[in-house]
């Protein structure tokens, strides 16, 4: 795949086509590895609607549904893995709002019960009924861009009773117009067992910042290092913002390294600010727990617009 202006087409792509045989060449509207891409004046639309239409969802008998606390049979475990894999492909492609459901399904392979199978099946049915398109709008000049990373965590909320969930989603935003493109999102079980919400939130913040800085390096290469994009992070935990601004160390000795890392990134200017926002404005919140309304996140993805005034 390639993208660029007319000069790039002439000086690079046309020369490649002159040397190598290309079996298929499509533009503007085409399918690629299960993704439909459509380019128009507003930007580029990405969806997995055809994949969802073709998706097969295993049936569960009404009698078996009544036995939701029973352990899964081997064939049911196989179905659970297949459905979790299908969900993972869609979550990673176009539906970050269902990240926690995917994590929940994938952590129940070993000791899963019928209720786990029912839950993931309901999620797939919901996916098939509510299709989503992501818009990547024209963001204008790179001089107006910023990187905005939303990070969130949920303490001890996974099935084993001790593991926590962390997530982040990274946007490239035009600070003047508010137009934005999502660049990456991740949601996972936090790598180590932590003792507090502060620890879970801080580890998630560190992961989000690490990914954001890596993305900034890639963009700098694209722009021949002509721009140095500011990086901002949004958290909904006041204790995190207080910890990274405080001159004293946190009581959790293992956590001091991560807090110290964030402080150093702020001091060196690699990260511009860590901002606080209420939970309802935290776009990554839906990625770490059940029962959160994901409409805010989906609206941003579908409209390609982010109201930056909320986060000042």
C-alpha positions in Angstrom: 0.0 0.0 0.0 1.2 3.5 -0.6 -0.1 7.1 -0.2 1.3 10.5 -1.3 1.0 13.4 -3.6 1.3 13.6 -7.4 5.1 14.1 -7.2 5.5 10.9 -5.0 3.4 9.1 -7.6 5.6 10.2 -10.5 9.0 9.9 -8.9 8.5 6.7 -6.9 5.4 4.7 -7.7 5.5 5.0 -11.5 9.2 4.0 -11.5 8.4 0.9 -9.3 5.6 -0.1 -11.8 8.1 0.3 -14.6 10.4 -2.3 -13.1 8.0 -4.7 -11.4 4.9 -6.4 -12.6 1.9 -5.4 -10.4 -1.0 -7.8 -10.7 -3.6 -5.5 -9.2 -3.7 -1.8 -8.7 -6.7 -0.2 -7.0 -7.3 3.3 -5.6 -10.1 5.4 -4.0 -12.4 2.5 -3.2 -11.1 -1.0 -2.6 -10.9 -4.0 -0.2 -7.7 -4.9 1.5 -7.2 -7.8 3.9 -10.8 -7.6 5.0 -10.9 -3.8 5.3 -12.9 -1.6 3.0 -11.1 1.7 2.2 -12.9 4.6 0.6 -11.3 7.9 -0.2 -13.4 11.1 -0.7 -13.1 14.8 -0.2 -13.5 14.6 3.6 -10.8 12.0 4.0 -10.5 8.2 4.1 -13.1 5.9 5.5 -12.1 2.5 6.9 -14.6 -0.3 7.8 -14.8 -4.0 8.3 -18.5 -4.3 7.4 -18.1 -7.0 4.7 -16.0 -9.1 7.2 -18.8 -8.7 9.8 -21.5 -9.7 7.2 -19.6 -12.9 6.4 -18.8 -13.7 10.1 -20.3 -17.0 11.3 -21.4 -17.0 15.0 -21.7 -20.5 16.6 -25.1 -21.2 18.1 -25.7 -22.1 21.8 -28.8 -24.1 22.6 -31.3 -22.7 25.0 -30.8 -25.6 27.3 -27.1 -25.1 27.4 -27.6 -21.4 28.2 -29.4 -22.4 31.4 -26.2 -24.1 32.5 -24.1 -20.9 32.5 -22.0 -21.9 35.5 -21.0 -25.2 34.1 -17.4 -25.6 32.8 -16.9 -25.6 29.1 -16.5 -28.8 27.1 -13.4 -29.1 24.8 -15.5 -28.3 21.7 -17.0 -25.2 23.5 -13.4 -24.1 24.5 -12.5 -24.3 20.8 -15.5 -22.2 19.9 -14.6 -19.7 22.6 -11.1 -19.3 21.2 -12.4 -18.9 17.7 -14.9 -16.2 18.7 -12.3 -14.4 20.8 -10.0 -14.5 17.8 -12.7 -13.0 15.6 -13.5 -10.4 18.2 -9.8 -9.5 18.5 -9.5 -8.9 14.8 -12.4 -6.5 14.8 -11.3 -4.7 18.0 -7.8 -4.2 16.7 -9.2 -2.9 13.4 -12.2 -0.6 14.0 -13.8 -1.2 17.5 -11.5 -0.2 20.4 -14.7 0.4 22.4 -15.0 -3.4 22.8 -11.4 -4.0 23.9 -12.4 -5.1 27.4 -14.8 -7.7 26.1 -12.0 -9.1 24.1 -9.6 -9.2 27.1 -12.3 -10.8 29.2 -12.9 -13.5 26.6 -9.2 -14.2 26.1 -8.5 -14.6 29.8 -11.2 -17.2 30.3 -9.7 -19.9 28.0 -8.4 -22.1 30.7 -11.2 -22.2 33.3 -14.1 -20.8 31.2 -17.7 -21.5 31.9 -20.8 -21.4 29.7 -21.5 -17.9 30.8 -18.2 -16.8 29.2 -19.2 -18.4 25.9 -22.6 -16.6 26.0 -21.0 -13.2 26.7 -18.6 -13.3 23.8 -21.4 -14.6 21.5 -23.6 -11.6 22.5 -20.7 -9.2 21.7 -20.3 -10.7 18.2 -24.0 -10.4 17.6 -23.9 -6.8 18.7 -21.0 -6.2 16.3 -22.8 -7.6 13.4 -25.9 -5.5 14.1 -24.0 -2.2 14.7 -21.4 -1.6 12.0 -18.9 1.2 12.3 -16.8 3.3 9.9 -13.7 5.2 11.0 -12.9 8.5 9.3 -9.3 9.7 8.8 -9.8 13.4 7.8 -7.4 15.8 6.2 -5.4 17.2 9.1 -3.8 20.1 7.3 -0.2 21.2 7.9 2.0 19.2 10.3 2.9 22.5 12.0 -0.5 22.4 13.6 -0.4 18.8 14.8 -0.2 17.5 18.3 -0.2 13.9 19.6 -2.9 13.3 22.2 -2.9 10.1 24.2 -5.8 8.9 26.5 -4.8 6.4 29.1 -6.9 4.5 31.6 -6.8 1.5 34.0 -9.1 -0.6 36.1 -7.7 -2.1 39.3 -8.1 -5.8 39.9 -11.1 -6.2 37.6 -10.1 -9.4 35.7 -11.4 -12.8 36.3 -8.5 -14.0 38.5 -9.4 -11.3 41.1 -5.9 -9.8 41.2 -5.0 -8.7 37.6 -5.8 -5.2 36.3 -6.6 -3.8 32.9 -4.7 -1.0 31.2 -5.5 0.8 27.9 -4.5 3.8 25.8 -5.6 5.3 22.5 -3.4 7.7 20.5 -4.7 10.5 18.3 -3.0 12.8 15.8 -4.9 16.1 16.2 -4.9 19.5 14.4 -4.9 21.8 17.4 -6.6 24.6 15.4 -9.4 22.7 13.7 -9.9 19.8 16.1 -9.8 17.3 13.2 -8.2 14.1 14.3 -7.0 10.6 13.2 -6.6 7.7 15.5 -3.1 6.2 15.1 -3.1 3.3 17.6 -4.9 1.7 20.5 -4.0 -1.0 22.9 -5.8 -2.7 25.8 -4.2 -5.5 27.9 -3.8 -7.1 31.2 -1.2 -5.0 33.1 2.1 -6.8 33.1 2.4 -7.1 36.9 0.0 -7.4 39.8 -0.3 -3.9 41.4 -1.4 -2.8 44.8 -3.5 0.2 44.0 -5.5 2.2 41.4 -2.6 4.7 41.3 -0.2 2.0 40.3 -2.5 0.6 37.6 -3.1 4.1 36.2 0.6 5.0 36.2 1.7 1.8 34.4 -1.0 2.4 31.8 0.2 6.0 31.4 3.8 4.9 30.9 2.7 2.4 28.2 0.7 5.1 26.4 3.5 7.6 26.6 6.0 5.1 25.3 3.8 4.3 22.3 3.1 8.0 21.7 6.8 8.9 21.6 7.5 6.0 19.2 4.8 7.3 16.9 6.2 10.8 17.1 9.6 9.4 15.9 7.9 7.8 12.9 6.1 11.0 12.0 9.4 13.0 12.3 11.0 10.6 9.8 8.1 11.2 7.4 8.5 14.9 7.7 12.3 14.9 7.5 12.4 16.1 11.1 10.9 19.4 10.1 8.3 19.3 13.0 8.6 18.3 16.6 5.1 17.4 17.7 4.0 18.1 21.3 2.8 15.1 23.2 -0.1 15.4 25.7 -1.6 12.7 27.8 -5.1 12.6 29.3 -5.8 10.7 32.6 -8.9 10.6 34.8 -7.1 9.9 38.0 -6.1 12.9 40.1 -3.6 10.9 42.1 -1.5 10.3 39.0 -1.3 14.0 38.1 -0.4 14.9 41.7 2.2 12.1 41.9 4.0 13.3 38.7 3.9 17.0 39.8 5.0 16.3 43.4 8.6 16.7 44.6 8.2 13.8 47.1 8.3 10.1 46.3 5.2 7.9 46.3 5.0 5.4 49.1 4.9 2.4 46.7 8.6 1.8 46.2 8.1 -0.3 43.0 6.1 2.5 41.5 8.8 5.1 42.1 10.6 4.1 38.9 7.5 4.7 36.7 6.6 8.0 38.3 10.2 9.0 38.0 10.1 8.2 34.3 7.1 10.4 33.7 8.7 13.2 35.7 11.8 13.0 33.6 9.8 13.0 30.3 8.0 16.1 31.5 11.2 17.8 32.7 13.1 17.1 29.4 10.2 18.4 27.3 9.6 15.1 25.5 6.1 15.1 27.0 4.4 18.5 27.2 1.7 17.9 29.8 -0.3 15.3 31.7 -3.8 16.6 31.9 -6.7 15.5 34.0 -10.3 15.0 32.7 -13.4 13.6 34.3 -14.2 9.9 33.6 -17.0 10.7 31.1 -14.5 12.6 28.9 -11.8 9.9 29.2 -12.1 8.1 25.8 -10.0 5.1 27.0 -12.4 4.4 29.9 -14.6 2.1 27.9 -11.6 0.0 27.0 -10.8 -1.1 30.5 -14.1 -2.1 32.0 -17.7 -3.2 31.3 -20.8 -1.0 31.6 -19.2 2.2 30.2 -20.9 4.1 27.4 -18.6 3.9 24.4 -20.6 6.4 22.3 -18.2 9.3 22.9 -15.2 7.3 21.6 -17.2 6.0 18.6 -18.4 9.5 17.8 -14.8 10.8 17.7 -13.7 7.8 15.4 -16.7 8.3 13.1 -16.6 12.1 12.8 -12.8 12.6 12.9 -13.3 15.5 15.3 -12.2 16.0 18.9 -13.3 19.0 21.0 -10.0 20.1 22.5 -11.6 22.8 24.6 -12.7 20.0 27.0 -9.1 19.1 27.9 -7.5 22.5 28.4 
